[in-house]
Structures are given as structure tokens and as C-alpha cells.
Amino acid sequence: QIDSKKRVELDLLTHLTQRSNRVFMSAQTKAKELKNQLIDSEHLLHGLLADGEIYKLLTELKLQPSLLEEELNKIYRQENNAGIAQLSPRVKRIVDNSLVIARKLGFEFISPEHLLLALYEEGEGVGARILAKSGLKKEELNKKILGKKEDLEEGEKQTAVAKRSLVEQYTVDLTAKAAQGLLDPVVERSEVVERVIHILSRRMKNNPALVGEAGVGKTAIVEGLAERIVAHKVPEPLLNKRILSLDLMNVLAGASHRGEYEERMKDLIEEVKGSNGQIILFIDEIHNIIGAGGSEGSGDAANFIKPALSRGEIQLIGATTLTEYRKYIEKDAALERRFQPIVVPEPTEEQAIKMLKAIKNKYEAFHRVLIPDSAIEAAVKLSKRYIGDRFLPDKAVDLIDEAASAVRLPLISLPEEIQSIETRIKELNQEKAEAEKSGDKVKVRILNSRMADIQISLDEKKEEYNMRKGQTTTAVTVEIIKDIVARWTGIPVSKISGSEMEKLANLEKIMHERLIDQMTAVTSVAQAVRRGRAGLKSTQRPIGSFVFLGPTGVGKTELAKTLAEILFGQEEAMIRFDMTEYMEKHEVAKLLGAPPGYVGYEEGGKLTEAVRRRPYSVVLFDEVEKANADIFNILLQILDDGRLTDNKGHTISFKNTVVICTSNIGTKLIQDEMLKGGKVEIEEPPMLSTYTFSPRGREILTIGNKYFEKDGAVWKNMMLLDYFSGNQVEKVEIQPENSDIDKQIGFPTFGFDTHAISPQGVETITKGEQIFIRTATTAKVWKKQTLIEYFKDHVVINALPDAPEEQLPTGKLKTHAFSLDEKEIVTTGGRFWRRKGGTTNWETGILVEYFGQQKAEKGSLPLTHWDIHTFSPTGKEIIIVNDQIWFKEITETVWHGQLLKDYFGQNFPLEKETTEKQKIEEENDMKKYGNIKNKVMNELRKFFRPELINRFDEVIIFEPLKFIHMIEIVRLQLKGLTKLLEDQDIGFIYTDAAVKEIVRNGFDPIYGARPLRRAIQKLIENPISTLIIEGKVKPGSQISIDFDGTGFIFNIERMEAVSAQNNQNADVKKEFKCEKCANQFTTVIAANSTVVCSKCASKQLQEVKAEGKDMGNNKGDMGENEKKDEKIEMKEVEGAVGKDQTGKADGTERKLTN
């Protein structure tokens, strides 16, 4: 048997003859044999061919049923469905049509002949295509099945048109439609239908008026009553009565002469009276009878209906909205007392789901798609939530209808391939017409032959397309429903798809992705929103209501935007009102709408209209203290009742909104408190200063003025002052006032720039231009020098002439390290210097040359600057930049990258120091701002009445932001700049050093985060825009920004190799041997220059080919004698640097100093 859950809305088993039942059983058997999920038209045709009478009928029509069966066998598809096959939407449509055909012929049951005719008329399915292909003609099939009855009916129909009464001309018989099965089934409205029946059965005032919002199903209730009358499920007084739907506009249409309309209405009422109570008139939008046809000297429709109603001569069912009922019907007391109003409420979600399930078969049959229950549930729930200005079930039905249409249309649209062939045929036809005009018969024959070939190809493709279209059945999915809702409302699909429960559970985490710090504010808002969503507060009040207080630029408005995006899918879901626009009393009235008679009445209220159109939103009243005091009366009503009534009487619900008021009240108190101790100092988070190893493998690091040493698994710490305890400097000099060197003992006890220990135990410390050296880690005496003294008589053998930046750094070192093979390496900015052992010859290069052919395991290598560089006793090389560490073993050529905290693991001193500092700062803040919060609340009470403050869920005071929070804010803002540059195909990366320098320039605790935007514009965006305008940055470039302690460095690299171009313009470095004095040396050959011996100035030189020299390979040894003056070949850096203000040669660097 066919699964009863998937029958069409009419019970098939009660409307099918026994033969038809056998047809469907045969069709289902075939579908089961093929393991098909759906019983489609091909299975139905198979079942019909198994019926003896149909077999005989087709034979009489000169068709061969065996050939039809062969065609079916060719197109059957084997599937893997193990369940019971269900009726496809196409077959449901065929059954619907067959019932109409049967009733047209006067039969109550569907026979196989009716199914065959409906199958043929369907036209798109495989079964219909096979019948049409076999040569079956519709006229012959009609004649065989209908006989002469159709001709007789046609004649009767023509006669009936001439004799049609006014009732038949201007009304639609709903009971007749119900008898034919043309009305949609009505469920979940039994109570309302019963009430209508009760009122119709009364002796007096037996005219029900259905009053409800548009789309709740008022007309459907009347159709449900018509179905009950046809099914004889009504009391005896209503049996055999007809419900006629009157369209007043049809009566008015064409009434051009005076009195013609009145005559029609009078005759119509008389006809209804003459039915002896067997007609019940139904007038949809009954308020239209007031004034319909009315003009000077004539009456409207109500004047004709009222006398008949008052005498009980006719019965009437009206339907209208509550607003129209009050506006028109209630004003006419004589008319109003004739009706008995019945309020039709909007169905609940559960009721609406059942309603849609009852009618889904109609939509499946019409669109030929499947509509699963999951799609219906999604349509109801999503329309209820996101489409606030319409009502169930109408909006959910529209959603299903449009979704089914969206699924079906792509399947039935003509493929582009067929369209292009048809276009080609049209072009050939035009060419043929021109050839015929010119008398070119040869071209005509050629074109005819070509068109015939193309036509054959077109027919084949159309046949293939029609067969595929007939076999295809798709389903409406939940995703498609969401997509349609997104089109209607503008809310992104991905946001609707997200689980709200998951979002609410992780609300704080999601909000902190956009909002930095303000833990108290974020937690308070998240908890209030969760309470509202969990149903632990009044369902009529807003989801949450808050007052945000605090200084400017700390994130009050940003939190509102963040909340709108998280809860309602997009930032545009925030409705913002700047209260400076409502400083006058009359301006506040604009929020609700101008009173009647005033300009702007028709526009409605700014607040009420905005919330009515977008009921799911965050309503922000920005700087509310600047508005007129009348605004507080509006806020009282919103926060207490969750609703407002606008100037037109519409009630607007705020129950799905979050109401936020921001204010700068108390800002001066906070600023005064912050400035009590004078200028606010910038407190940067702790940073790793140095990191090195002792020859025995002890790890040593410093953070500020603290020293940490790890021997085994435990870190021990002391102050730098204690580290130098018992030590002395050979000669203690008097230090200047601003010196970083301790005046008494002469050591840098406030922090190191670099700290390095050689494999032989020689320890060096630098601070500024000073360097401290001791011969062993146990020695007590340190030698103190300036860097100038340290590098005295040292030379950089490969430095270019007139390139001071390539000379040894004597002002300050950024890193200092000793490798296992006794190489000494120092860096500053983006350049390194290296020497072997105790020689005085150094080589230099930029950091990219240091790495040579070495690569990073993932990401990129640090090429702009290093913060720390060191070697372990086993030869592991380590580079640290900000919070990132790169390392490789001595035998490796690939660098591994990690975060510092992951590399060092648990008990990392930097993490501990940061946590302790934050804890101390939080304790100080609690003490500092604990008292001020009470003062701010006292200021708030001067502006807000106590009853208003009590209605807010929370009053939240935002705290000023700190340096560490500003760093995160800058990173967020730079993400926006990155996106803008990516839109121009320009890459953009930046270092932590650059970010911190931006914060240093733009950080102002008094004014919050807003100065950071200006700092980014000045320091980053302005130079980048200049580079773009000058053409030095083009699509395909990548800009990397760093800060080297003196200025920002803008490195421009090409994303594709440009080495060939660089080599044309680059200085060439070669090795030569002097034929006169045998001196062997390496030098740079500049353009248009002559090379001479560095020793005797001879021009008699011979070029020496370099063998296996690689600057990035730290394994090679540089001899003390033969290779003493040897220079290493430098690799060309990709990209070209623009000249800066100092006159630097073109290359990839652009340096701007503050």
C-alpha cells in the first residue's frame, strides 16, 4: 500500500476505483524493484499499461503498448533506496487533475482512463513524453474517453453564458470549488470555523465579521466552512447552502451610466433574497462597502445591504482588518450592530507548521518539487523571527512558494547550448532571406543543408533536455529557505545559519574579537542578553537595556555595533539616534511622528518606523544627556512595557531589541582623577630584553632590571643590581644625569641592550654606546669601553664607498652573539656585521643576505630587524623578534618558527612578569576607580530620574584603556588598512615594533583610542599613499613596515621575481688578483668605474672566480692569513628602494624618522 503519510491532501484510497488502486500498486512495485525513492510518471505509465482496459484503449488508438514498455525500459534508473517509495510532486499533480476530469464527467471516483488523460495533459514527465512521442493525439484520446459529452457541454456552456444571472456574473461559488477539490485544506482553525457556524445558525445578528491582521487566514476560514458544507459536516440549517464570494470591484466595473451600479446592486440583492436563504454572501475587505459606488446623489453599497441585513433577508460573512473595522464599520452604528465580530488571531508556530504541512502537496504538485517537513519548519521559524511586519501563516506560505520557485526555475530554463543553436538558426534564416533576394540559389541550397543539420542537432538536444527535465525532481532545502529570508530581510545567510545557543554561550569571546578590554562591560552585557534569551525576564521588555558611561574613545559605541553584528547578523542592525538632534522639545515628537494636521504626519515616527521595519535590532541613543528631558518619558515606556504607539495608532514592539543609552556624564571626574599625579605616563608591557647561554648550557635572560637564570628545570631570578654584586669596573667614571649606567657602581643595572657569552666564556654586555667585557663568567673585574674604542682599527672589508650605514655601528647594538665556530655577529636595524675570531676584518650585509639560501619551515624569515640573537652550546642558532622565535640546529638549513610562550613552555618568566604586572595594575585600578564610580553615579542621578535608572538592566562604567589594549586596537585598525590595500592587489605586513611605535605616538589615556586613528593616518597611510602616487608601489607589490628605533622602515618587495631587472642596475662584486704585487682582493665594480689594486693601485688585474661562497652558511671557516682580506659575494635584494630624505640610493628601503 502507498504510505499514508505521503498521500495527496485528498485521501487517495477513498477516491480511487479498484482498477486505479491496482495501477498504483503496480507502479509502486516497479519503483520498489528499481529501488527508486519516488513513484514518478514513468512508473504510473507502467501501471496503466498493466490495466487491461487501458491496454485495449491504446490498441484501438493504433498504439502498441509493448513498444511503450520498451521505451520505458530504456529510461528506467536503478537507485539505492531501501524505504517505501513515495508519490512524486508530478504524480500528485496528475492525481489532482484526474479528480477534476472525473468530476467534470460526473464521476466521484478516479478511474485509470482519467489518470491516463491527466498523465498525457501533464506534458513534462517522462510518461507524457513517451505517449506524445508514440503519436498519441490529445483530440483522439479526448474523443475516446469523453465521447460526445464534451461537445454537448460546450453547447450548454454557450447557452448558459447568455442566461447567466448577476449572482453567477459577480460572485465565485466557494462551495462548488470545494466540491471540485480546488480549495486548499484548512486545519488548526476548528474553533473559529465552529464560531462562524454558531453565528450563522443564530436567529438574529447572524452575520459574522472576521477581524484580524492581513495574512492570518480569514479567507481560508470561509473556505474551510465551504468544505465542511460540501462534506455535510455542518448543522442541518447550513446543509446544501452555497457560499458565494462577492467582488465589489466587478460590480463597479463598467457601470458608466448613472444608476447602472445601483441597479446592479439592487438586482443582486434581490437574487440573493430569492434563494430562500440558500446563499451566504462572503465579502472580503468588507470595509470597502462603505463608499463603494457612492457619489453625489447616489448611495454606496452599504446602503443597499443594510436594509436587507436589518430584515434578516440575506446572510453575510465579512472579513477585514482590525484597523479598517474600527475606522469604517464601527463608525456606522446601524451597520456595525448587524455584524458579530470574530477576532482571528495569528496562529502559533506549531499551528502554522501544521497548516503548511496540510497544503504542501498543492505546492509540490504545482512546482514539481519536494517540500520536506524540515523546510516547512524552517520557513515558519525564520519568517516569525526575521519578518516582523507580516503575519503567519501567510509569510511562511510565501516563503515556501518562492523557495519552490527558486528550486524549479533553473531546472526548466532552456540550456544556453540550445539557446545558442536557436540563435544560429535565426542568423542562417536571415542570411537565407538575403540570398533569396539576391537570387543566389547556390547559397540558398548550402544554407538549407546547413540549417537542416543544425535542426537535427537541436531536436536531439531538446529531446534530451525534455527527458532530463521530466525525470528530475529536486527538494526545497533549509539552506534555500534561509537564502530567501536573507534576500527579503538583508540579513546574511551565514548569520542565520549560526546556532544562536552557541553564540550566546560564547558571547564574551565573540565580542572580544572586536572590542578590546572592558571586561566588566562585556560580561555585564553578555549576562543580561543571556537572561533575556533564556526566558528569565519579562517577555514584553527589551532583550537588554543598558546605560554606558565613561570617557570618550573607550568603546561605548563600538560595543553597541558589536552587539548588533553578533545578535542580529550585521552592523547595520543598529538603529542609531544622535541625541544632539533632539535638544528641543518639539524635536522629540519626531521619534513617534507628528500629530495629525502637522507637516510630516504621513511619514510616521523616526524611532517607531525604524523599529517596525527592523524589529530585531540594537537601538542606540548616543549621548542621551544632550537631548530634551521629554526623551526620558519615551524611554520609560520602552523599558517598562516594551512597546510604543506611533502617531497613527500602530503599536510597535521593542521586545526583540536591545536598548542602549551612551553618555559622557562623569567624564570630567574621570579625567581629573587620572591627571591628579600630573601627566599620565605610558606603561608598556614587560618585554624580553636579552637571552643567552653560558658555556655549560645555563639559560640566562633579562627582563628590564631583572635577571633570570635556568639551571635544570627551575628559573631563578634576581635584580640586575644583585647580579653585579661583588663585581667592579676597572675605572668608574662620573655618569651624566640621564645615563642608564648606575652612578655608584658603574654597571647598567636598569637593563641591557645586548648580553652575549662566547664559547670560551668571554661575557659582554652593551648599553647604549657602552660595552662591558669580562674574560670569564666567574671573573669579578669588568672592562668598560665605548663601542668606538671596541671597534678601533677594525674595518668592514666589503663596505661600499660613501655608505656610512655599512660601517660598524658605534652608537648602539641591537643584538650581539658568538657562534660555536667563534664568529662574532652584531646587528642593528636591518644590517649585520660578522667577523671570524679575533680578526679586525668584518663583513657586512643586509639580513636577507645573512640567510642566503636558508628558508623558513612556514611563514617568512625575520628580514627587517632582530631583537635577540644567540647560540646555544650545541650550536643551535636562535633569533627573537617581539613575541616570535626562530631557531635551527647547526646542521639544518630550515628555520622553525614558534611563539615565545610556546617555545619556553610553562613558568616562562616573561609570562609570569606580565601576569603579575597586570594583576598589580588591576588592583591599583580597582582602588583608583572604585571611588570614582560612586561619584559618576551621583552625577548620573542629576540627569536621570530614579524610576528611569531602575528600569535599565545595568549601568556600566567604561574604564580608560591602557597601553597593552591600544596595541590590540591598532592591530584591529591595521586589518582594515590591509583589506583596502588587498583590494588594490597590494600586500601589507607589519611588525610588532611598528605597532608599538604607533601606539606611543597616538596613545592618550584621556582621549581613548580615537587619536590612534590619526597616528595611523600620519605615520603609515600618508607615506604609503605617497609611494603609491609616485608609482613605487604598484599592484603585485608587498609593503612591510618596521620600526628600527629611529624611524619607520617601509620595505617594498615584488610578489614575483624581478632579479633580472635588478641585476641590470646592480653594482657587481668580483674578486681580483694583482699581476704586479700578487695581492688578491674582492671589490665592488660600480657603473662606469675602473678597478685598481687595493695595495699598489695597479690596473693590471686578473679576475678570480669565486667557489662555493655562501653568506648564509655559517659552517665555512675564514682563514687568518690567505683569506684575511677576502670579501663574501653579496646577493642582490629583490625590489628597488626609493630615495629618502637623506639621499639614500634606490633600493627597497624607505626610512622616515620621527
Phi, psi and omega in degrees: 000153178289138180302120186294336181291338184249023175287162171291171188298333173275141182290106186301319186294341178263353180242007178253141172286170179299321178297317179296322176302317180294325177300313181291325177295321177294321178295319180292323178299319180294319179296321179293321179299323179271359182057039178276148181280331185236144170273110184249188188296330179292324177291322179296319178296322177300317179294322179293321180294338178280349179276130184298317181295319179293320178303315181293318181298316180293325178295319179297333179273014176065035174251154179251103181305328180296323178291324176297320179294324177296318177299321179296319181297333181288330187255357178300142179243134178272130179236189184237030181281127181261349182272189179280131180291138181252162178290135177283159177304326181296316181292324177299320178295319179298318180295318177303311182295324180294326177293320177298316179298316181298315182290329177297326179273359177091015179256145178266343183244153183268123177256166180302329178298320178295320178296320181296315181294318179294324178297317181294317184290337180300318165082338186255329184293166179299318180301314180295322180295321180293319179297318180292322180293332182285350178102007180291131179257141182296320182298318181294319180293318177300315182296321182291321184272316185272334181065218182275355184301323181296318180295319179297318181295324179298317179295317179296324182296318180295322178292322185290329181299320181293331186257009184298138179278171178297325179300316180289330181286320190250004179230162176244128182278104181289327179292324177295319178296321178296320179297328179274358180075024184268353180264149176287145179293151181242122178231165177061021177231024183301319183297315182292318179298318178299320179295319178299316179298318180299315182292319179296334183271358179287161178280319182237158180047050184262039180239100181285144174239114180277117184243122179187167181293157180298129176097001181275349175107036180292313180296324180297328179295318178294322177294324176296323176295320179298319179295322178294321179296316180296323182276003180058041178248038179231163177298162184303322180300337182260355181297140177067008176281155179248138175255117182248126179271118183265128176254104184298329181294328176293323180293321181288327186299129176083358179277083187271331183269150179296130179091349182292317180296316180299322180293319178298314182296319181296313180295324179296313179297320180297320179296318179296320177299322184289354179277001180057043176079009181273354179246131172247117180280138174240122179243109175282149185053057188294342178296343179291344180290340176283111178090356180291118180081356183287136175207178183299123177087005179223162182260159177270180185299325182299326181293334177276328185278322186304312180300319180293323179292317183296328179271358180071024183278337175227157174246142187222138170245125179249158176219132180198171177273163182298319181297313181292325179298315179292321187288323187247308187289313184294334179292330179264094186300321181297321180282319185298323184284351176279342183257152174244104185290141174235116180282124179258106182282161173291134181293155175287172179299318181296318178295319180296323179297317179294322178298315181292325178296328181290330184254001186297330181297327178297317181286326175298316181292321182289313184271348182060044176226162176269140178238096181289162180299327180298323179292322179296314180298319179295320180298317181293310186292317181290322178292323178297320185279317191255343180248090190274342186266008176230177189233153173284151000271001188300315183291328178288323177297316179299323180295315178296317182299313181290323179295317178297321178295319180296327179285319188281320189303317179299332182285329184258359177286141183294130180300151181298327181299316179291320179299319180293324178293318179297322177297320179296321178297320178298318179297318179294325177298319178295317178299321180296317180298319178293321179294322179294322178296321182277354177078020180275087185291327180297314179295324178298315180297319179297316181294321178299317179296317180295319180294325179296317179296316180294322180296321178298314179298320179295316180298320180295316181292323177295320179296316178298318179295317180296321178294317180295319179296323181290334183267345187276129173226119180247171183238151173280123182257166178297324180297321179293320177301315180297322179296319179294318178299319179298322179294321182289319191258339184084002178278128183302144182301317185298329180288320178294327184290333184294146179285121182293323181299318179294320179297317181294323180295326183250030187299316181299315182297317181293321181292325181287350174292335179247329185252126182268135177062215183052051182302317182298315181296313182297316181296317181297316180295315182298318180294320179294319179295318179296321178299316181295317182288333181278357177081022181262024175210172183303132181286347181267347179272163177302159179304318178202153178218129188220154168245124178256119178243155177147170181293169181289149173074024180253359173111020182293307180291325180296323178295322177297316178297318180298317180296321179297317182292320183288313186280323190239013167094337182201154182295333180291351177284004175266122177262113188251133176236117176277115189290349175295341179278354185236041181282335180265153184298318184287339179291328181298328181298336180296336180295326180260344181112148180290146178295161178303138180094348179260156178297134179094006181300317184291339183284340182080180181275145180296317180286312185293320180293321180296317181286327179295321180284329181228079185293336177261098186199167171259122180260114184251122173257099188275132181053059188295337182292344182276350183276164175296151184298341180295339179297331182291332177292322177294317180298322178303314182291319180297313185287332183272309185259343181070027180204159174222151175249125184275186185291346180258005178090002178283134177267122183254126181271136176251015187290341179254021181247161169247122184258125182230131173246124175256152183206148175260016178300132178086001181299318181297323177299317181293317181294319178298320180295321181291329184264010181300318182272015183097208183294138179286122180276149177276119179255105181278153178292155179302142179231151177289120183274306181219161178206126181207179180233146170276162179304332179275357175101005176291134177273133183229129176219157177233144174230106183062237181261021180246144183242131180235139181224133181242116177236097187102237184245355187247135174271129175251142182230154176207170175279152179300329178300321178288330181297325180268008181300129180084355179263162179213156176265141182309319181216113180273121180259157176289126184266144176294166185301319185267016183286148176273002181266136179299128185293327187277312186257348175081013180253155178281079185277355180265354179147156180253151166276311177223158177212118183222146177229124181282164178302335179274358177097002177290125184250132178232144176226135175239147174214111184065229181269005181263144175230134180247131185227135168227151190287340179207158182290349178259354181293149182259344184253131180250144174261129182249130179220165166272160179297329177297317179292322182296322183264014183299135180068008176272148179229150174260107192287341181245018179287140179284150175297148178057036176230077184300333181292347179268354177281164183300139183283120182248359180267317183192143176257140175272316175222158180210126184211156175237126179276171183294330179265028170067026172275139176254129186230129174233152177222155167206136185061227182258023184232149177238158171229143185215141174221161180261123175056225184263017179292163178257006179262123180248154171241149182229162178184170175276164190299328180296330179283333178298320183282337180056237181272001181290152184227164175268144179300318173209154184076208182234161179279156178284104187251353184264320177191163175239146174266322181219141177219128182204168177231140175277165179299339178272357178101358178297129180261135185230134175232133180237132174227114182057239182259018182244143179233137174242141181209155175205150175284165186297333182268356185266157173242002180247129180269142178253136182246143179208163169285147181305315184294329177285325182292315183276339177074208184291155177063024176296122185305323182296318178297318181295317179296318179297315180297316181295319180295318179297320180297317179295318179297319179295320178296318178295321180295320179300320179289319186290319186258354178298317181287324184289333179298321178296321179294320180294318178298323177296322176295321181297321182295340177288334181259321184259134177290150182303321182293335177281315179301320182293339182274344175285144177295322185202140169254116189247127178256119180279140180264153177300149182277153180253174183303316184295329178286324180297327178300315180294324179294318178298319179298319178297318181290326178290335174298321178295320177294322178301317181294319179298319179289323178297327176298336177261012180063039177239125178282157183210120175227158183210155182262165177295327179298320178294318180299315182294325179292324175299317180296318180301323181281330186250358184282125175214104183302335181289319185257004173073214188275349186296322177299338179297324179299318179291323179296320178295319178298315185287314189273331187244305187292320180297311177298321180294318179297323177296316179297323179292315180296321180287351179084008180279341173242119183234165174307133184100354178270163172230130180257127173242134186244134179220165175233124186257014180102338180240332181191169178281138178248125179253106178265130180247120179237148174275140178283350175233154187298136175230027186297326181298316179296319181295319183297331180293325185258356188278151170289139184261133179253124182224161179252135183231160174233128182282127180285344182272312183245003178066016177287132179249126186209163176245137180215168179260128180263105177281163180299137178058035180243159178247134182268135176231160180296137182287349184255308185248001178065020177284148177264000181274088187239152176234128182288136179251126179286131178284144181235118170058033178266127181223119184295332182277354182267110183277001183280330187297144178260142176250113185297156181284334187254283188297325185262017186299320183258013185286139176250145183269141182297134181261138177270146182284135179276136179292143177099166180233137186262132177284149182290134178262190186294338183274000178084025181290148182293158180301133179189196184273356183259140170228117186247128179241123179265149179290000000 
